[in-house]
Amino acid sequence: MNAEAVDECGISKLTPAALSLMADFFKVLSEVSRLQIVCSLKTGAKNVTEILEETGLGQANVSKHLKMLTQAGVVAREQRGVCVYYRIANPFLFELCDLVCDALTVQIEQQSQQLQQLSQLRQVR
């Protein structure tokens, strides 16, 4: 990403308080269990039992992470009769995840190519 693209999104103009909010958002997404929950919600709203079945995580763990995701505004909860259903509050999250996955794929491919080159150099010796 070049400097012009960064300026266009306004990140360089954010206050330290705004950057802190952004950092907190990314911290919420920096835990594997929370990402598993987010992924399970990609297909639509689910209750805790459905999330447990999809993720294989424990009840206490899922409840704790859902609370954090809800407080951060990543997940919204909705009461339906006696059940509570959770859904992704803003689908842009999956666009963000796709961008990260694409960047990681490129990075891994570059590292793989570098390892192949090193391996070829060792064989030449």
PyMOL commands that set and color helices and strands:
alter all, ss='L'
color gray80, all
select helices_A, chain A and resi 3-9+11-13+16-28+32-43+48-55+59-71+92-124
alter helices_A, ss='H'
color red, helices_A
select strands_A, chain A and resi 46-47+75-80+83-88
alter strands_A, ss='S'
color yellow, strands_A
deselect
rebuild
show_as cartoon
